[in-house]
Amino acid sequence: MIIDAAIFLIPQIDAIQITFGLLIFGPLFVTIFMVRRDANPTRWENHWTGSNQNDKSDDLDAGHGSVTDICHVVATKSEQIAEIMPGILLIIGLLGTFLGLGLALNKASTILVEANGGSGMDDAMVNLMGMMQGLGTKFKTSTWGILAFLALKSWSAANGYEERRLRWCIKRMKQDIDAAKQAEQNDAKTVHTQMLQGLQSVGIEICSALDKSFSVSHQLQERGLAGHAATEAGLRNASTLLTAQIQKSEAISSAIATSSLATKSTLENAFDVIQQLLQRSLDGHQATQAEIRSASVLMENQLQQSIAIESSNRATKAALESFVEANQSNISAMQESASQMATAASDMGHSAINLQSAIQIFKENVAEVMTIMKEDLGRTIQDMNESFGENMGQIAVKLSGATTDISVAVNTLSRNVGDTMGQVEKSIKGSVDIQQKAHAEFLLTSDTLNTQVTEMTNLVMKLSDDITAGLAAVSDSGRRMVQLDNRYKTISESAEVSAKSISELVNRIQINADKTALAVNDLTHQLKTGANPNTDADNDRRAMVGSLHQLLSTVTAMKTELSLNSVRKKNINSKDSASNNNIEASVAVPSATTETATSRVFSGGF
């Protein structure tokens, strides 16, 4: 039977058998030859690295897929053909079988057709028997295909090129993974070293910045204390000079009051004489009587205006008292602001101490962690990774704590400084508002006082009897100014403005005295012009003229005395200006806040 099988498998001289025999056994042997030639690590390495050996961009990597996927990718063309060749050979054998069967069936159909045509049944049977004898050979190609399939599969299993390629891929992937791990470890070591160096440099920079901050804070604190001391000394000097200025103003006011009293007595005597003369000449001279009636009307107006002057003086007193209270509140606010600044500086010092202690703790913790890391360098890679993770966690926690302490200290410091500056700003704004209100009220009162003084001057020109009451009111106003000046112990410019006001009043009184002298001369000329000799009325006019001359002499003496007082006042003002320059030089301090507040207080004036 084996012999029969061998005889069956041997191809015969037939075109189909020879053709399909070559198509089956030719590719079989060619595939085996190509696989033996190409299935080696060199070809696999070429497929791994790509067509260009110098270009690393097309190289395979362990992360590009699984081992099976990469093993399939690095397979050569021969190996890929060897995988599909068994199936191809099997299909070729089946194709030869079906082709032979098809041809045999066509031949049988032809024989049967010819037999039906009546050509001879014997010939048909002979032909059919010949066809049936060759029909078995039609299955040779299928058998050859199956044998080639089995042979190629058996050879592939025996050769083991797929297993060798898989093992080579595993080895190569392991090498890449080990190289990647080594590179990662080297990168981790580099990052760790750089991190330690960065932490050390950051610690050094933080310490340097904190030292600079402490020094600057200490310098600012010393400057603030020095400025505060200089401010206090300047205020004390200003208070002393202002006291001296007030005393000089009191002396001037006393001189003016004395002069006013003397003028009052003189005017009273003169007015008594004038009233007597007017009473004597009332019956004889209608023109003189009309002037006396107009003088009565003016005296009533003078009385009303004197009442208005008294009310304005009261308003002036109230405004000055409110101004003094506002200045006192301003000084209190400045003192409170200085105290708050000192408190803030103290808080800044405590915060700096806390910050320094936190930095010291941070340094100790970093040194401890670095010591632990140096001790763990001799351990295995796994132990190093675990200890590295643990130490980094400790560093993160301790660094977070130190950073939190620094942040809390800085926030506390900023809040304290912000609150202090806010309170200082509010105090300065409040004092400025109060001073502006007091300044506006004082300006209004000063305008009213100037108007009333002008009206009083016009009434003095009319020789009214109530000028005595007006001078008494001025004297009372001078005394009240003396009492108010005792309260001005913090503002040096108030005395200067008061001196200027007194100077203007003296100038106005001098002008009024000149006008009064002119009026007396005119009245004397009128009396002389309308006189009739050798009459009682003429005698009365002469007596009136003598009284008017006496009044003119009194007014001239008052003018001379006021001129002397004006000269004295100018000398005092020159001394006061020198004192004020000394005050300004002593009060100037480097503190911007104190200088701004002081300029706002003294810029309003009166």
VOGU-3710 file (C-alpha; in Angstrom, 3 decimals, decimal comma):
1> miidaaifli> 0,000/0,000/0,000  2,881/2,322/0,706  4,223/1,543/-2,730  0,857/2,317/-4,252  0,751/5,608/-2,352  4,231/6,456/-3,555  3,300/5,583/-7,140  0,164/7,721/-6,738  2,137/10,709/-5,480  4,736/10,580/-8,263
11> pqidaiqitf> 3,726/13,048/-10,963  3,074/11,752/-14,416  3,765/13,298/-17,765  0,760/15,575/-17,686  0,677/19,312/-18,202  -1,614/19,965/-15,243  0,347/17,748/-12,846  3,706/19,219/-13,872  2,426/22,789/-13,619  0,801/22,412/-10,234
21> gllifgplfv> 3,734/20,337/-8,969  6,059/23,215/-9,729  3,600/25,757/-8,214  3,434/23,765/-4,968  6,921/22,422/-4,377  8,809/25,400/-5,871  7,445/27,999/-3,367  7,847/25,438/-0,572  11,582/25,101/-1,021  12,072/28,792/-1,819
31> tifmvrrdan> 10,267/29,783/1,393  12,383/27,427/3,494  15,545/28,816/1,914  14,549/32,473/2,471  13,526/31,858/6,074  16,835/30,157/6,845  18,645/33,112/5,269  16,675/36,045/6,759  15,453/34,831/10,173  18,422/36,147/12,230
41> ptrwenhwtg> 19,017/38,951/14,829  20,826/41,151/12,305  17,762/41,465/10,084  15,536/41,909/13,128  17,812/44,717/14,399  17,575/46,426/11,021  13,789/46,308/11,203  13,931/47,622/14,800  16,078/50,639/13,960  14,412/51,381/10,610
51> snqndksddl> 15,887/52,073/7,228  18,142/54,936/8,420  20,580/53,909/11,129  21,490/57,496/12,039  17,899/58,713/12,421  16,496/57,774/15,840  13,046/59,161/15,138  11,839/55,972/13,352  13,277/53,514/15,891  10,946/51,240/17,788
61> daghgsvtdi> 10,508/51,567/21,537  9,254/49,354/24,325  6,274/51,613/24,758  5,046/51,235/21,183  3,052/48,096/21,925  3,096/44,654/23,456  5,809/42,054/22,876  3,645/40,224/20,335  2,967/43,407/18,377  6,623/44,388/18,268
71> chvvatkseq> 7,618/40,784/17,389  5,278/40,899/14,406  6,644/44,312/13,335  10,319/43,237/13,319  9,603/40,051/11,308  11,265/39,942/7,877  9,419/39,547/4,577  10,505/35,890/4,388  9,026/35,159/7,808  5,824/36,955/6,950
81> iaeimpgill> 5,577/34,941/3,681  6,329/31,718/5,589  3,341/32,413/7,815  0,893/32,598/4,908  2,610/30,138/2,521  1,049/26,902/3,975  -2,430/28,166/3,278  -1,456/29,283/-0,211  0,006/25,860/-1,050  -3,122/24,134/0,233
91> iigllgtflg> -5,334/26,360/-1,896  -3,158/25,740/-4,984  -3,537/21,959/-4,502  -7,305/22,265/-4,205  -7,338/24,492/-7,256  -5,512/21,782/-9,300  -7,968/19,118/-8,115  -11,031/21,155/-9,008  -9,510/22,113/-12,325  -8,792/18,434/-13,195
101> lglalnkast> -12,291/17,379/-12,118  -13,813/20,082/-14,204  -11,918/19,035/-17,291  -12,807/15,352/-16,700  -16,499/16,170/-16,373  -16,419/18,170/-19,575  -14,769/15,221/-21,355  -17,367/12,791/-19,965  -20,154/15,060/-21,165  -18,631/15,087/-24,635
111> ilveanggsg> -18,352/11,280/-24,710  -21,971/10,875/-23,664  -23,153/13,349/-26,262  -21,289/11,492/-28,964  -22,705/8,155/-27,703  -26,243/9,518/-27,926  -25,547/10,497/-31,488  -25,399/6,773/-32,371  -21,737/6,627/-33,147  -21,069/3,484/-31,225
121> mddamvnlmg> -21,618/2,522/-27,690  -18,474/0,492/-27,471  -16,229/3,409/-28,263  -18,032/5,527/-25,652  -17,506/2,904/-22,990  -13,807/2,635/-23,859  -13,421/6,384/-23,595  -15,289/6,485/-20,278  -13,124/3,734/-18,858  -9,967/5,637/-19,849
131> mmqglgtkfk> -11,360/8,783/-18,236  -12,216/6,911/-15,030  -8,708/5,498/-14,827  -7,224/9,048/-14,892  -9,836/10,474/-12,539  -7,909/9,388/-9,420  -4,883/11,264/-10,519  -6,881/14,499/-10,363  -6,606/14,455/-6,564  -2,780/14,424/-6,658
141> tstwgilafl> -2,549/18,246/-6,566  -4,727/18,380/-3,445  -2,549/15,740/-1,860  0,554/17,647/-2,840  -0,896/20,849/-1,341  -1,750/19,096/1,916  1,687/17,498/2,097  3,368/20,869/1,399  1,194/22,496/4,090  2,166/19,851/6,647
151> alkswsaang> 5,814/19,910/5,643  6,114/23,711/5,902  4,311/23,803/9,236  6,464/20,979/10,594  9,639/22,677/9,401  8,588/25,985/10,957  7,906/24,281/14,267  11,188/22,383/14,117  13,201/25,452/13,103  11,653/27,676/15,877
161> yeerrlrwci> 12,426/30,985/14,178  9,256/32,551/15,606  10,255/31,607/19,153  13,764/32,900/18,568  12,380/36,181/17,220  10,040/36,496/20,220  12,890/35,868/22,662  15,048/38,398/20,828  12,240/41,001/21,076  11,821/40,310/24,793
171> krmkqdidaa> 15,560/40,703/25,346  15,699/43,896/23,308  12,670/45,382/25,103  14,224/44,489/28,445  17,394/46,303/27,432  15,406/49,388/26,450  13,376/49,240/29,665  16,539/48,898/31,757  18,135/51,792/29,883  14,995/53,879/30,415
181> kqaeqndakt> 14,979/53,031/34,119  18,657/53,919/34,409  18,066/57,210/32,586  15,077/57,914/34,814  17,153/57,184/37,900  19,907/59,443/36,615  17,339/62,161/35,904  15,875/61,691/39,374  19,331/62,003/40,904  19,997/65,114/38,840
191> vhtqmlqglq> 16,640/66,630/39,792  17,244/65,743/43,428  20,680/67,354/43,354  19,332/70,449/41,628  16,451/70,608/44,102  18,847/70,478/47,037  21,009/73,156/45,468  17,919/75,260/44,725  16,670/74,876/48,296  20,054/75,892/49,631
201> svgieicsal> 20,216/78,929/47,336  16,612/79,865/48,194  17,384/79,554/51,890  20,452/81,762/51,490  18,476/84,350/49,507  15,631/84,316/52,036  18,082/84,830/54,890  19,781/87,669/53,007  16,444/89,313/52,174  15,274/89,007/55,762
211> dksfsvshql> 18,510/90,497/57,071  18,099/93,428/54,690  14,456/93,794/55,713  15,396/93,783/59,404  18,084/96,406/58,854  15,762/98,642/56,821  12,983/98,236/59,399  15,414/99,107/62,196  16,610/102,183/60,318  13,044/103,321/59,643
221> qerglaghaa> 12,159/102,819/63,291  15,165/104,861/64,399  14,298/107,605/61,917  10,708/107,644/63,116  11,780/107,944/66,750  14,284/110,685/65,880  11,647/112,543/63,876  9,165/112,223/66,717  11,706/113,587/69,203  12,567/116,456/66,854
231> teaglrnast> 8,863/117,209/66,420  8,320/117,331/70,166  11,342/119,621/70,594  10,109/121,879/67,796  6,642/122,053/69,328  8,121/122,964/72,700  10,224/125,731/71,109  7,205/126,935/69,153  5,131/126,993/72,336  7,811/129,051/74,120
241> lltaqiqkse> 8,112/131,546/71,263  4,345/131,755/70,934  4,021/132,528/74,632  6,490/135,392/74,223  4,576/136,608/71,183  1,313/136,533/73,114  2,872/138,543/75,924  4,005/141,159/73,395  0,504/141,219/71,926  -0,911/141,732/75,414
251> aissaiatss> 1,426/144,676/75,907  0,287/146,194/72,606  -3,358/145,609/73,514  -2,813/147,247/76,906  -1,209/150,269/75,231  -4,102/150,510/72,802  -6,591/150,208/75,667  -4,812/152,967/77,617  -4,764/155,198/74,550  -8,426/154,468/73,934
261> latkstlena> -9,328/155,418/77,511  -7,385/158,667/77,234  -9,027/159,424/73,920  -12,375/158,555/75,427  -11,986/160,997/78,300  -10,757/163,718/75,967  -13,609/163,189/73,557  -16,108/163,141/76,413  -14,881/166,548/77,602  -14,906/167,889/74,072
271> fdviqqllqr> -18,358/166,533/73,397  -19,648/168,074/76,637  -18,342/171,467/75,540  -19,839/170,974/72,089  -23,202/170,081/73,592  -23,140/173,202/75,768  -22,239/175,404/72,810  -24,888/173,804/70,650  -27,468/174,318/73,425  -26,590/178,026/73,624
281> sldghqatqa> -26,750/178,549/69,852  -29,886/176,434/69,364  -32,278/179,401/69,451  -30,287/181,640/67,097  -29,064/179,321/64,307  -31,401/177,007/62,379  -28,598/175,506/60,327  -26,763/174,412/63,437  -30,007/172,919/64,762  -30,463/170,847/61,565
291> eirsasvlme> -26,951/169,479/61,934  -27,669/168,602/65,530  -30,851/166,719/64,499  -28,944/164,773/61,870  -26,340/164,024/64,524  -29,134/162,616/66,725  -30,255/160,293/63,938  -26,671/159,169/63,448  -26,340/158,559/67,171  -29,319/156,196/67,079
301> nqlqqsiaie> -27,746/154,312/64,180  -24,488/154,224/66,122  -26,298/152,641/69,052  -27,746/149,908/66,850  -24,435/149,298/65,163  -22,690/149,146/68,531  -25,106/146,378/69,489  -24,298/144,608/66,203  -20,568/145,038/66,928  -21,026/143,448/70,317
311> ssnratkaal> -22,839/140,456/68,768  -20,138/140,116/66,090  -17,480/140,223/68,805  -19,289/137,391/70,574  -19,374/135,413/67,316  -15,668/136,143/66,874  -14,985/134,851/70,346  -16,975/131,649/69,669  -15,196/131,099/66,335  -11,782/131,596/67,915
321> esfveanqsn> -12,663/129,200/70,732  -13,791/126,567/68,202  -10,585/127,143/66,221  -8,468/126,636/69,334  -10,389/123,461/70,195  -9,890/122,195/66,627  -6,142/122,820/66,853  -5,996/121,071/70,214  -7,850/118,060/68,760  -5,437/118,089/65,814
331> isamqesasq> -2,442/117,967/68,148  -4,082/115,157/70,117  -4,704/113,247/66,893  -1,063/113,712/65,873  0,109/112,456/69,250  -2,208/109,463/68,961  -0,918/108,764/65,437  2,664/108,902/66,698  1,783/106,450/69,467  0,141/104,122/66,959
341> mataasdmgh> 3,200/104,305/64,712  5,417/103,391/67,651  3,089/100,469/68,445  3,190/99,350/64,806  6,991/99,528/64,847  7,030/97,388/67,976  4,696/94,856/66,318  6,986/94,876/63,288  9,924/94,001/65,533  8,024/91,096/67,120
351> sainlqsaiq> 6,961/89,851/63,681  10,554/90,022/62,499  11,671/87,967/65,517  9,009/85,327/64,764  10,052/85,281/61,121  13,697/84,804/62,065  12,832/81,894/64,358  10,782/80,282/61,549  13,749/80,614/59,179  16,046/79,036/61,777
361> ifkenvaevm> 13,647/76,088/62,143  13,521/75,782/58,357  17,335/75,667/58,188  17,496/72,972/60,875  14,850/70,863/59,128  16,616/71,118/55,760  19,936/70,154/57,370  18,277/67,172/59,039  16,705/65,998/55,777  20,006/66,327/53,916
371> timkedlgrt> 21,741/64,243/56,607  19,111/61,524/56,267  19,462/61,505/52,474  23,280/61,195/52,697  22,932/58,178/55,006  20,453/56,471/52,646  22,630/56,769/49,495  24,328/53,408/50,247  21,102/51,441/50,079  19,551/49,684/47,123
381> iqdmnesfge> 17,652/51,505/44,370  14,260/50,525/45,752  15,176/51,633/49,266  16,523/54,891/47,861  13,244/55,529/46,038  11,186/54,831/49,169  13,354/56,954/51,448  13,459/59,689/48,820  9,658/59,793/48,681  9,389/59,833/52,476
391> nmgqiavkls> 12,011/62,553/52,873  10,430/64,677/50,164  7,100/64,377/51,978  8,719/65,537/55,220  10,417/68,404/53,400  7,100/69,449/51,846  5,315/69,393/55,226  8,020/71,305/57,065  8,517/73,745/54,214  4,758/74,320/54,137
401> gattdisvav> 4,796/75,022/57,879  7,701/77,440/57,568  6,056/79,155/54,609  2,812/79,433/56,581  4,648/81,068/59,503  6,342/83,508/57,129  3,024/84,309/55,434  1,255/84,833/58,776  4,024/87,128/60,012  4,035/89,176/56,799
411> ntlsrnvgdt> 0,218/89,411/56,759  0,167/90,522/60,416  2,808/93,134/59,698  0,963/94,461/56,634  -2,348/94,592/58,514  -0,799/96,509/61,422  0,876/99,002/59,099  -2,309/99,361/57,032  -4,479/99,954/60,118  -2,025/102,488/61,517
421> mgqveksikg> -1,772/104,400/58,248  -5,563/104,332/57,890  -6,028/105,776/61,374  -3,383/108,427/60,718  -5,080/109,366/57,452  -8,501/109,561/59,134  -7,103/111,737/61,946  -5,419/114,089/59,480  -8,588/114,340/57,351  -10,706/115,038/60,448
431> svdiqqkaha> -8,350/117,738/61,676  -8,199/119,332/58,219  -12,016/119,412/57,997  -12,286/120,985/61,449  -9,654/123,596/60,584  -11,378/124,433/57,302  -14,706/124,926/59,057  -13,117/127,078/61,760  -11,215/129,027/59,093  -14,425/129,704/57,136
441> eflltsdtln> -16,249/130,874/60,278  -13,331/133,076/61,260  -13,181/134,658/57,775  -16,898/135,404/57,930  -16,517/136,923/61,385  -13,492/138,966/60,243  -15,456/140,351/57,287  -18,319/141,314/59,592  -15,883/142,929/62,012  -14,236/144,925/59,199
451> tqvtemtnlv> -17,644/146,169/58,035  -18,609/147,243/61,531  -15,286/149,008/62,067  -15,807/150,933/58,809  -19,253/152,030/59,913  -17,849/153,001/63,299  -15,244/155,154/61,534  -17,945/156,961/59,530  -19,845/157,655/62,736  -16,726/159,081/64,362
461> mklsdditag> -16,421/161,477/61,369  -19,924/162,785/62,182  -18,816/163,654/65,735  -21,507/161,539/67,383  -21,718/161,248/71,115  -21,713/157,465/70,995  -18,097/157,232/69,751  -17,190/156,857/73,407  -19,269/153,703/73,629  -17,661/152,477/70,393
471> laavsdsgrr> -14,175/153,015/71,789  -15,229/151,259/74,959  -16,455/148,359/72,830  -13,107/148,330/71,014  -11,349/148,334/74,364  -13,523/145,430/75,503  -12,718/143,626/72,266  -9,009/144,188/72,947  -9,395/142,722/76,428  -11,265/139,751/75,012
481> mvqldnrykt> -8,533/139,286/72,418  -6,018/139,255/75,254  -8,017/136,544/76,997  -8,310/134,553/73,772  -4,604/134,955/73,005  -3,800/133,113/76,234  -5,267/129,976/74,636  -3,112/130,130/71,466  -0,171/128,043/72,607  0,279/125,841/69,531
491> isesaevsak> 0,006/128,217/66,525  2,666/130,888/66,068  1,069/132,617/63,096  -2,109/133,625/64,999  -0,218/136,378/66,856  1,231/137,663/63,559  -2,206/137,844/61,939  -3,626/139,565/65,032  -0,786/142,096/64,854  -1,601/142,731/61,194
501> siselvnriq> -5,294/143,244/62,073  -4,343/145,695/64,854  -2,036/147,507/62,421  -4,870/147,880/59,919  -7,177/149,123/62,699  -4,583/151,702/63,791  -4,191/152,879/60,196  -7,942/153,206/59,860  -8,151/155,145/63,155  -5,385/157,451/61,887
511> inadktalav> -7,317/158,009/58,665  -10,491/158,655/60,679  -8,560/161,086/62,873  -7,451/162,981/59,767  -11,011/163,080/58,519  -12,185/164,247/61,968  -9,603/167,044/61,911  -10,799/168,102/58,464  -14,402/168,058/59,663  -13,502/170,203/62,701
521> ndlthqlktg> -11,668/172,683/60,474  -14,668/172,893/58,130  -17,031/173,434/61,056  -14,746/176,124/62,463  -14,598/177,858/59,096  -18,396/177,786/58,820  -18,787/179,235/62,303  -16,317/182,013/61,551  -17,995/182,805/58,232  -21,496/183,089/59,671
531> anpntdadnd> -20,492/185,092/62,755  -22,060/188,531/63,634  -19,831/190,741/65,776  -20,895/192,154/69,100  -23,639/189,626/69,712  -24,161/186,861/72,228  -24,400/184,373/69,420  -21,010/185,498/68,214  -19,582/184,927/71,648  -21,123/181,482/71,694
541> rramvgslhq> -19,621/180,711/68,309  -16,215/181,840/69,525  -16,528/179,579/72,525  -17,556/176,733/70,212  -14,575/177,444/67,952  -12,278/177,274/70,982  -13,796/173,954/71,979  -13,383/172,659/68,451  -9,738/173,737/68,457  -9,309/171,867/71,722
551> llstvtamkt> -10,972/168,819/70,136  -8,661/169,136/67,129  -5,656/169,204/69,439  -6,930/166,088/71,188  -7,425/164,277/67,876  -3,937/165,316/66,758  -2,445/164,024/70,000  -4,336/160,738/69,564  -3,017/160,441/65,995  0,538/161,046/67,193
561> elslnsvrkk> 0,180/158,421/69,895  -1,226/155,926/67,399  1,713/156,619/65,067  4,134/155,870/67,889  2,238/152,677/68,659  2,428/151,747/64,965  6,222/152,203/65,006  6,465/150,068/68,124  4,281/147,435/66,505  6,530/147,320/63,423
571> ninskdsasn> 9,584/146,774/65,607  7,800/143,994/67,458  6,684/142,432/64,162  10,272/142,416/62,885  11,345/140,579/66,022  8,392/138,214/65,694  9,291/137,400/62,084  12,793/136,413/63,217  11,254/134,264/65,957  8,926/132,644/63,442
581> nnieasvavp> 11,908/131,799/61,223  13,536/130,100/64,203  10,315/128,208/64,836  10,135/127,020/61,223  13,772/125,885/61,328  13,261/123,963/64,569  9,961/122,389/63,578  11,233/120,987/60,217  11,663/117,205/60,586  12,361/114,433/58,051
591> sattetatsr> 9,055/112,747/58,637  6,779/113,311/55,610  3,581/112,597/57,568  4,334/115,165/60,340  5,376/117,816/57,791  2,172/117,335/55,779  -0,078/117,489/58,845  1,699/120,649/60,153  1,466/122,391/56,771  -2,267/121,635/56,639
601> vfsggf> -2,768/123,063/60,121  -0,890/126,342/59,437  -1,922/126,859/55,788  -5,486/128,005/56,634  -4,526/131,208/58,455  -7,139/133,521/59,753
//
